[in-house]
């Protein structure tokens, strides 16, 4: 609900009742080959990682992809979680920032 209050009415209607972001720390899952436990440096060039968002003790990357964008949660240079996020919520850096600040991510 907090996130839906930060987007346009039409985007909020499209997303209402849907999962906007999903993350996992399970190394069975990967985003374009990047898995929890891998180093950030080993994936930076391949995934074209841009400037991360620093929230608490974590660094967050949003990676452009289709049909959903990828998300990496990194701490101490190691990928902690990988996931997918709705592209409508991550269209630009400002939207990505709103998304990441909208849920507890310690």
C-alpha positions as CSV (number, residue, x, y, z in Angstrom):
1,X,0.0,0.0,0.0
2,X,2.8,2.4,0.9
3,X,4.4,1.9,-2.6
4,X,1.1,2.3,-4.4
5,X,0.8,5.7,-2.9
6,X,4.0,6.8,-4.6
7,X,3.0,6.0,-8.2
8,X,0.4,7.4,-10.6
9,X,-3.2,6.3,-10.2
10,X,-3.1,4.3,-13.5
11,X,0.1,2.4,-12.4
12,X,-1.4,1.8,-8.9
13,X,-4.5,0.3,-10.5
14,X,-2.4,-2.0,-12.7
15,X,-0.4,-3.2,-9.7
16,X,-3.1,-3.5,-7.1
17,X,-3.3,-7.0,-5.8
18,X,-0.2,-8.1,-7.6
19,X,3.3,-8.9,-6.4
20,X,5.6,-6.0,-7.2
21,X,8.9,-7.4,-6.0
22,X,10.1,-10.9,-5.0
23,X,13.5,-11.7,-3.4
24,X,15.3,-14.8,-2.2
25,X,18.5,-15.7,-0.4
26,X,18.3,-19.3,-1.7
27,X,21.3,-20.0,-3.9
28,X,19.2,-22.4,-6.0
29,X,17.8,-19.3,-7.7
30,X,19.7,-16.9,-9.9
31,X,19.1,-13.7,-11.9
32,X,21.0,-14.0,-15.1
33,X,23.5,-16.3,-13.4
34,X,24.0,-14.1,-10.3
35,X,23.2,-16.1,-7.1
36,X,23.3,-15.3,-3.4
37,X,26.8,-16.0,-2.1
38,X,28.5,-14.7,-5.3
39,X,30.7,-11.6,-5.1
40,X,29.4,-8.3,-6.5
41,X,32.7,-7.9,-8.5
42,X,32.2,-11.2,-10.2
43,X,28.9,-10.1,-11.6
44,X,29.4,-6.3,-12.1
45,X,30.6,-6.3,-15.6
46,X,28.4,-9.1,-16.9
47,X,25.2,-7.5,-15.5
48,X,26.3,-3.9,-16.3
49,X,25.7,-2.9,-12.7
50,X,25.3,0.9,-12.3
51,X,25.5,3.0,-9.2
52,X,23.8,1.2,-6.3
53,X,21.4,2.5,-3.7
54,X,22.8,2.5,-0.2
55,X,20.2,1.7,2.4
56,X,21.3,0.7,5.9
57,X,24.0,-1.9,5.6
58,X,23.0,-3.0,2.1
59,X,23.6,-1.9,-1.4
60,X,20.9,-2.4,-3.9
61,X,21.2,-2.8,-7.7
62,X,18.3,-2.7,-10.2
63,X,19.2,-4.4,-13.4
64,X,17.2,-3.8,-16.6
65,X,15.7,-7.0,-18.0
66,X,12.6,-8.4,-19.6
67,X,9.9,-9.3,-18.7
68,X,10.9,-8.0,-15.2
69,X,13.9,-6.1,-13.9
70,X,16.3,-7.8,-11.6
71,X,17.3,-6.7,-8.1
72,X,20.4,-7.6,-6.2
73,X,20.9,-7.0,-2.5
74,X,24.6,-6.8,-1.6
75,X,26.3,-6.5,1.7
76,X,30.1,-6.6,2.2
77,X,30.6,-7.2,-1.5
78,X,28.6,-10.4,-1.5
79,X,25.2,-10.9,-3.1
80,X,22.7,-11.6,-0.2
81,X,19.5,-11.8,-2.2
82,X,18.4,-11.8,-5.9
83,X,14.9,-11.1,-7.2
84,X,12.6,-9.7,-9.8
85,X,10.7,-6.4,-9.7
86,X,7.9,-5.1,-11.9
87,X,9.3,-2.8,-14.7
88,X,6.6,-0.2,-14.1
89,X,8.0,0.4,-10.7
90,X,11.6,0.8,-11.8
91,X,11.4,2.9,-15.0
92,X,14.0,5.4,-13.9
93,X,16.3,6.0,-10.9
94,X,13.7,8.1,-9.0
95,X,11.2,5.2,-9.3
96,X,13.8,2.7,-8.2
97,X,14.6,4.8,-5.2
98,X,10.8,5.1,-4.3
99,X,10.5,1.3,-4.6
100,X,13.5,0.5,-2.4
101,X,12.4,3.0,0.3
102,X,8.9,1.6,0.3
103,X,9.6,-1.6,2.1
104,X,11.8,-2.7,5.1
105,X,15.1,-3.8,3.7
106,X,17.5,-3.5,6.6
